[in-house]
């Protein structure tokens, strides 16, 4: 299950999609909207994505996880759009014969997703400021919600 959705994530369905009689472990990671980031109070978040590339990148992560870890099933679901405090923005579920492998694969998946997948988060702070967030990206602060996040240039690539 690889999905980019706008509706709330059904984490029970995500979990059930990876269950297997061959797996002795199922882990579920949920990323949720927190109230404070670096001592800044968040009111809500907004996620945007390059849909086709995000889905292809998540499918590539699944393939890599299958080659790196002895997993049975993998599910990655990311939400986009506006999310209020406490709402689920991402769900990753993994099944494996043993728990250590499931935990390791799940952690690798969320860490790598945040680094590679073209999904951008805009923090909307309680004081009215907005700021785009993405690992490896220079934050773009301001109040122009139409501003596009800027990723750093790759080595040897002009932007």
ROLUM-162362 format. One line per field, with one value per residue (C-alpha): residue number from 1; residue in one letter; x negated, y, z. Coordinates in steps of 0.1 Angstrom, whole numbers, padded with zeros to 4 digits, always signed. Layout:
pos: (NUM/...)
code: (A/...)
X: (X/...)
Y: (Y/...)
Z: (Z/...)
END
This chain:
pos: (1/2/3/4/5/6/7/8/9/10/11/12/13/14/15/16/17/18/19/20/21/22/23/24/25/26/27/28/29/30/31/32/33/34/35/36/37/38/39/40/41/42/43/44/45/46/47/48/49/50/51/52/53/54/55/56/57/58/59/60/61/62/63/64/65/66/67/68/69/70/71/72/73/74/75/76/77/78/79/80/81/82/83/84/85/86/87/88/89/90/91/92/93/94/95/96/97/98/99/100/101/102/103/104/105/106/107/108/109/110/111/112/113/114/115/116/117/118/119/120/121/122/123/124/125/126/127/128/129/130/131/132/133/134/135/136/137/138/139/140/141/142/143/144/145/146/147/148/149/150/151/152/153/154/155/156/157/158/159)
code: (X/X/X/X/X/X/X/X/X/X/X/X/X/X/X/X/X/X/X/X/X/X/X/X/X/X/X/X/X/X/X/X/X/X/X/X/X/X/X/X/X/X/X/X/X/X/X/X/X/X/X/X/X/X/X/X/X/X/X/X/X/X/X/X/X/X/X/X/X/X/X/X/X/X/X/X/X/X/X/X/X/X/X/X/X/X/X/X/X/X/X/X/X/X/X/X/X/X/X/X/X/X/X/X/X/X/X/X/X/X/X/X/X/X/X/X/X/X/X/X/X/X/X/X/X/X/X/X/X/X/X/X/X/X/X/X/X/X/X/X/X/X/X/X/X/X/X/X/X/X/X/X/X/X/X/X/X/X/X)
X: (+0000/-0016/+0008/+0008/+0042/+0062/+0086/+0077/+0054/+0072/+0043/+0063/+0065/+0028/+0020/+0043/+0027/-0007/+0005/-0005/-0006/-0043/-0050/-0055/-0058/-0038/-0049/-0030/-0046/-0023/-0036/-0012/-0010/-0026/-0020/-0057/-0086/-0119/-0100/-0076/-0039/-0023/+0014/+0017/-0003/+0001/-0016/-0021/-0036/-0046/-0021/-0035/-0071/-0061/-0043/-0071/-0096/-0076/-0074/-0111/-0115/-0093/-0115/-0147/-0132/-0124/-0160/-0176/-0154/-0136/-0101/-0069/-0047/-0052/-0026/-0034/-0006/-0012/+0015/+0014/+0034/+0043/+0039/+0047/+0029/+0030/+0040/+0020/-0002/-0020/-0016/-0042/-0035/-0059/-0055/-0084/-0091/-0109/-0103/-0139/-0138/-0103/-0115/-0147/-0128/-0101/-0127/-0147/-0115/-0104/-0139/-0145/-0110/-0116/-0149/-0140/-0103/-0091/-0066/-0068/-0055/-0044/-0043/-0016/-0026/-0004/-0019/-0008/-0042/-0045/-0076/-0083/-0101/-0119/-0152/-0180/-0159/-0165/-0133/-0112/-0096/-0069/-0032/-0029/-0012/-0018/-0056/-0071/-0096/-0131/-0153/-0191/-0209/-0224/-0262/-0270/-0234/-0223/-0189)
Y: (+0000/+0032/+0062/+0100/+0111/+0142/+0125/+0114/+0083/+0051/+0037/+0005/-0002/+0006/-0019/-0046/-0042/-0056/-0083/-0118/-0153/-0154/-0123/-0124/-0087/-0057/-0022/+0010/+0045/+0075/+0110/+0135/+0173/+0186/+0219/+0230/+0230/+0245/+0263/+0279/+0273/+0257/+0264/+0240/+0224/+0223/+0196/+0199/+0173/+0166/+0137/+0115/+0119/+0114/+0082/+0069/+0078/+0060/+0029/+0031/+0032/+0002/-0017/-0006/-0017/-0051/-0055/-0042/-0059/-0093/-0077/-0094/-0063/-0026/+0003/+0040/+0065/+0103/+0129/+0163/+0195/+0212/+0193/+0205/+0196/+0159/+0148/+0120/+0132/+0099/+0062/+0036/-0001/-0030/-0067/-0091/-0125/-0108/-0075/-0061/-0062/-0046/-0018/-0012/-0012/+0012/+0036/+0035/+0041/+0072/+0087/+0081/+0093/+0126/+0130/+0119/+0122/+0155/+0164/+0198/+0209/+0245/+0254/+0279/+0295/+0310/+0345/+0344/+0335/+0307/+0286/+0258/+0228/+0199/+0183/+0198/+0228/+0263/+0275/+0300/+0323/+0348/+0351/+0345/+0311/+0308/+0308/+0276/+0258/+0259/+0228/+0232/+0226/+0192/+0191/+0206/+0216/+0252/+0262)
Z: (+0000/-0012/-0010/-0010/+0004/+0013/+0037/+0073/+0073/+0084/+0105/+0112/+0074/+0071/+0098/+0084/+0050/+0063/+0086/+0075/+0090/+0080/+0102/+0140/+0142/+0129/+0137/+0129/+0130/+0130/+0124/+0140/+0141/+0172/+0189/+0194/+0169/+0181/+0209/+0183/+0188/+0157/+0150/+0120/+0092/+0054/+0033/-0005/-0028/-0063/-0065/-0092/-0080/-0044/-0051/-0073/-0045/-0019/-0041/-0045/-0007/-0004/-0029/-0011/+0023/+0009/-0004/+0029/+0055/+0058/+0057/+0046/+0038/+0038/+0037/+0034/+0035/+0036/+0038/+0021/+0027/+0060/+0092/+0127/+0160/+0167/+0132/+0115/+0086/+0078/+0086/+0080/+0088/+0084/+0090/+0095/+0110/+0139/+0158/+0156/+0118/+0117/+0140/+0120/+0086/+0100/+0113/+0081/+0060/+0080/+0081/+0044/+0034/+0051/+0033/-0002/-0010/-0025/+0002/+0018/+0051/+0059/+0095/+0104/+0137/+0164/+0158/+0121/+0106/+0081/+0072/+0048/+0062/+0045/+0054/+0032/+0023/+0033/+0051/+0032/+0058/+0052/+0047/+0009/+0009/-0029/-0024/-0035/-0013/-0026/-0025/-0025/-0058/-0063/-0067/-0101/-0107/-0111/-0096)
END
